[in-house]
Every structure is written in C-alpha cells, then in structure tokens.
Amino acid sequence: MLQLYPKAFPDEDLRPVVAALLELETDFDVLSMATFEDSELIAHVLFTICGTREVDKSGALLAPLGVTPSHQRRGLGASLVRAGLETLEASGTRQVFVLGDPAYYGRFGFRTESAVRPPYALPEQWEGAWQSILISGRTLLDEGPLFLPEPWMDPALWRP
Ligand SMILES: CC(C)(COP(=O)(O)OP(=O)(O)OC[C@H]1O[C@@H](n2cnc3c(N)ncnc32)[C@H](O)[C@@H]1OP(=O)(O)O)[C@@H](O)C(=O)NCCC(=O)NCCS
C-alpha cells in the first residue's frame, strides 16, 4: 500500500513515518483515508489526532497527503481532505493543522497559524506554510507546541 509514497514524493521517503503511524497503539489515534482504483492505492491521507496539552486530543495534523502522479489534478486530493475534515468534525475535532503550500490548502479554508506551533521550529522560508483551519462552531486550541506521537518527533520531517 505504501508504494504510493515514493511515486508522489520522489525526493523524500515518507514510508517509515506513515508505517509507524498506521501501527500506533498508544493514546494517540490516526485517521487514514484512501482511494483505490482496481485495488491499487492511488490517493492517501493521514490525520494524526493531537493537541497542545498531552491529554488534549481535540486537534489533528493533516500529513501526509499524496496522490499518485498519473491521477493528480483530478480532485482526488481535495476529496480526501474534505472527507477527512467532515469525519473529524463528526468526531469532535476543533482545529486541524497542516504544513503545506498555502496555495493548495487555502482553498479548503486553511490559514496561517501562529498561536499553535509545530513541535520543531520551522525554517524561515516555511513559516507561511504552517496553517490551520478551525472547525465551524468550535473553539481554538490553547496556544503552544503540538504534542504529537513519537513517529513525528524527528526534526528531519520538519525541514526541507
Ligand atoms: C498536492 C496533491 C496532494 C494535490 O492532490 P491532487 O489530487 O493532485 O489535487 P486536486 O485535484 O485536489 O487539486 C488540483 C489543484 O491543486 C493545485 N495543486 C496541485 N498540486 C499543488 C501543489 N503542490 N501546490 C499548490 N497547488 C497544487 C493544482 O493547481 C490544481 O488546481 P487547478 O485544477 O485549479 O489547476 C498531489 O498533487 C500530490 O500528491 N503531489 C505530490 C505530493 C505533494 O506535494 N503533496 C503535498 C503534501 S503538502
């Protein structure tokens, strides 16, 4: 299933972090959503449930999102993001975070985030890429760094 990742991200091996997140058996949870065509995985997104206090699980980190190159720009990425946000809304999530291109995530309503910080300081050129969306009718998470499960606690995942 993880063969999608080297195709979508040829410069970065995301398979270890995705595999570790899918195997988590801790207090944290992940939401994994996938699109298949002829039993081949063609699009996948993970949301890691998190918060700004260790006991808080009212936030989620969207990452990674990947679509196999032959199927990009057909709305698959957007459908997974929207389906994920709807599922998280139904389960009580208040705010969703992402590190990505504002030109892409802005279309879903993500905006630059500064009160809640990623676990490692971002390089200057990536600062505008840290974004969040508040789920309608919910309240913002307390400010501070996000507590994320161990697979995310690798500084290499948070720099170019
Ligand atoms: C980025 C990605 C997830 C988008 O998924 P997708 O299914 O191809 O995109 P959608 O069909 O939902 O949306 C297409 C629109 O997004 C835009 N878009 C696609 N990739 C983009 C990117 N990396 N940055 C900004 N905009 C992007 C396109 O311009 C397109 O807009 P248009 O149709 O108005 O021209 C997918 O292209 C991908 O896997 N890319 C490689 C991995 C990657 O960069 N992931 C990003 C994680 S932050």
The ligand as an ORCA input file, in Angstrom:
! r2SCAN-3c Opt
* xyz 0 1
  C      -0.563     18.068     -3.853
  C      -1.518     16.887     -4.145
  C      -1.816     16.122     -2.892
  C      -2.800     17.512     -4.715
  O      -3.710     16.463     -4.986
  P      -4.426     16.415     -6.408
  O      -5.449     15.352     -6.354
  O      -3.356     16.310     -7.455
  O      -5.027     17.872     -6.492
  P      -6.554     18.267     -6.660
  O      -7.080     17.639     -7.908
  O      -7.240     18.057     -5.394
  O      -6.404     19.796     -6.860
  C      -5.821     20.237     -8.045
  C      -5.467     21.662     -7.878
  O      -4.468     21.788     -6.903
  C      -3.371     22.506     -7.440
  N      -2.193     21.842     -6.962
  C      -1.834     20.586     -7.153
  N      -0.683     20.363     -6.515
  C      -0.367     21.505     -5.901
  C       0.708     21.906     -5.065
  N       1.708     21.091     -4.746
  N       0.699     23.160     -4.618
  C      -0.278     24.016     -4.941
  N      -1.311     23.685     -5.720
  C      -1.341     22.441     -6.188
  C      -3.448     22.444     -8.915
  O      -3.036     23.672     -9.440
  C      -4.912     22.219     -9.159
  O      -5.572     23.426     -9.341
  P      -6.276     23.698    -10.718
  O      -7.006     22.424    -11.053
  O      -7.157     24.855    -10.399
  O      -5.148     23.986    -11.635
  C      -0.913     15.937     -5.211
  O      -0.664     16.659     -6.388
  C       0.378     15.258     -4.768
  O       0.342     14.167     -4.202
  N       1.516     15.870     -5.064
  C       2.811     15.289     -4.721
  C       2.985     15.196     -3.238
  C       2.789     16.529     -2.553
  O       3.370     17.538     -2.934
  N       1.939     16.529     -1.516
  C       1.642     17.739     -0.805
  C       1.611     17.465      0.626
  S       1.638     19.016      1.486
*
